Each structure stands twice: as structure tokens, then as C-alpha cells.
Amino acid sequence: MFTESDVQKAVDFLRDNAVPAAEARAVRIYLEEWRKSLQAQLQTEVPNESLGAQVRYAHSHERYLKHLDALKHAVFEDSRNSFLREAAKAKVQAWQTESANNRGPL
């Protein structure tokens, strides 16, 4: 089912993409946390408004909407990396199972 070359490619992918995957995760988490700071900054632009009005102002502000778009892309990239890594791990595990089955009982 799997060749050693297929498995080696999967292992290489896991190794070679560890840092980019970590960077994608870091960006996603940073943007999730920054959203709160951005909202607070925007709310201070309308200090005489009620809290509800401040939140509406912040959530409808162009800067906030641009940030949400950046967050969407960061979540996509992080998820894509996670799913590709899971697929590579599954390939390695399937090969391990196949190899053990081919060896037969000890």
C-alpha cells in the first residue's frame, strides 16, 4: 500500500514544516489576542458613549473589520497546516501498521 519513499516524504514533510506550522499557530493566537486590544483602543475613541455604543463602534470600525479578515486568513493557514500534518502522521501510522502486519506473528 505505502512505499518507504511515501513514508519518507511524509516524515520529511513533518520535519520541514514544523517551523512554518508553529509560525502559523503563533500568528493566529497573536491575532486572536490582539483583537481584544484593538477593540479596547477603538472603544476609547468614543469615551462619552455607553458601553454598548462603544462596542458597536469598535465592531463596525474599518480597522476592526480588516483585523477580522486577517484573523480569518491566519485561522485558515493554521488549520491547513494542522490538517496536512495530521494526514502525514496518519500515513506514517498506516505504514507502521502495514509493516507490522506483513511481518506476521513473532
N, C-alpha and C positions, 0 to 999 in steps of 0.2 A: 504494500500500500504506500508506504513512505520510503524514500531512499535516504541514505545517510546525507546526501547532498541537500535534500529538502530540509532535513532536521538541522544541518549546519547553517543553512540560510536563516532558519527561524532563530537559532541561538545567536547568530551574528546580528540579526535584527534587534533582538532583545538587548544585546550589549551595546550596539551602535546607537540605539535610540533611547537609552536610559537618560542621558542628559537632556536631550530635547523634550522628552516626556516630562521630566522634572521641571524644566523651564516653563512648559505649557501649564502645568499644575500651579506653579508659583504665580504666574501671571493671572490665572483665573482667580485664585484665592486673594491676591492683591486687589484685583478689580472689585471683587465682592466686598471686601472691607472698605475700599476707597469710596464705594457708593454711599456709605453711611456718612463719611466725612464731607463728600460733595453735597449731600442733602443738607447737612448742618450748615455748610457755608452758604448755600443758596437761601436757606431759611433766614439767615441773619440779614439778607438783603431787604427783607420786609419786616423789620422788627416791630412795627406797630400793628401788625395783623394778628389775628388769632392763630393758635397753633394749627388748626385745620387749614386755614388760608395759607399759612406758611408752607405746609406740606403740599398742598395743591400747587402752589407757585413752584416749589422745588421740583416736583414730579413732572410738571409740564414745561420746565425750562429746557431750552435747546441743549445746554451743556449736559444736563442730566440724561436727556434722550440720546445724545451722542455716546455718553458713557454706557448706557444700557446696550447700545449696538456693539460697542467694543467688548462688553461683557459677554454678549451672545456669541461673538466670534471666539473669545477665549474659552468659553464652555465647550463650543464645538471642537476646537483644537485639542483640548484636554480629553474630551470624550473619545475623539477619533484615536488619539494615542493609546488610551486605555483599552479600547476595543481591539486595536491591532496587536497590542501586547498580549491581551487575553487569547487572541487567535493563535499567536506564535507559541504561547505556553501550551495551549491545547494540542497543537501539532506535535510538540516535543513529548507531551504526556501520552498521546496516542501512539507515537513511535515506540516509547518505552514499553507500553502495554503489548504492542505488536511484537516487539523483540522478545519480551519475556514469554509470550505465548509460543513463539517459534522455537524457543529453546526447549520447551517442554518441561516435564517434571524433572526435578533434580535427583 
